Amino acid sequence: MWGGDTFGMFGNTYDETVDCLDMVDACIDIIKDNKWEKAMEGHLHTVKYELERQIANYYATRDHKST
C-alpha cells in the first residue's frame, strides 16, 4: 500500500518506520526491571515519539498532496 513511498527526512519507507516503532516498543518492554531502565527509557521514548510524529505527519499530509 504505502511500502514503496519515501517517508520522512531520512528516506525511510512508511513500513520501515512502523517496523522501527515496533522495535522500540519491544526494547521498552525488554528493559523493564533492568537496573539501567531509567537511563535507557528516556532515550527510547524520545525515539518513539519522533517515529509516532513522522507517522502522524504522513497521515496528515498524504491526503493533501496535489496530483
C-alpha positions in Angstrom: 0.0 0.0 0.0 2.5 2.7 1.2 5.5 0.5 1.5 7.3 2.0 -1.5 6.7 5.6 -0.7 9.6 7.6 0.5 8.9 8.6 4.0 10.4 11.1 6.4 13.6 13.2 6.1 15.9 10.1 6.1 14.2 8.5 3.2 12.8 5.5 5.1 9.6 4.0 3.8 6.4 4.0 5.8 6.7 0.3 6.5 10.3 0.7 7.8 9.2 3.5 10.1 6.4 1.3 11.5 8.9 -1.6 12.0 11.2 0.7 13.9 8.4 1.8 16.1 7.6 -1.8 16.9 11.3 -2.5 17.7 11.4 0.5 20.0 8.3 -0.7 21.8 9.9 -4.2 22.2 13.0 -2.6 23.6 11.0 -0.7 26.1 9.3 -3.9 27.2 12.6 -5.8 27.4 14.4 -3.2 29.7 11.6 -3.3 32.3 13.1 -4.1 35.7 16.7 -3.6 34.3 18.9 -1.6 36.6 19.6 0.8 33.8 15.9 1.1 32.8 15.5 4.8 33.7 18.7 5.7 31.9 17.6 4.0 28.7 13.9 4.6 28.9 14.1 8.4 28.3 16.1 7.9 25.1 13.8 5.2 23.8 10.7 7.3 24.4 12.3 10.2 22.5 12.8 8.0 19.5 9.3 6.5 19.9 7.7 9.9 20.0 9.6 11.0 16.9 8.6 7.9 15.0 5.0 8.5 16.0 5.2 12.1 14.9 6.5 11.1 11.5 3.7 8.5 11.1 1.1 11.1 12.1 2.6 13.7 9.7 2.4 11.1 6.9 -1.3 10.5 7.5 -1.9 14.2 7.8 -0.1 15.1 4.6 -0.7 12.2 2.3 -4.4 13.1 1.7 -3.5 16.7 1.0 -0.8 16.2 -1.7 -1.7 17.6 -5.1 -1.7 15.2 -8.0 
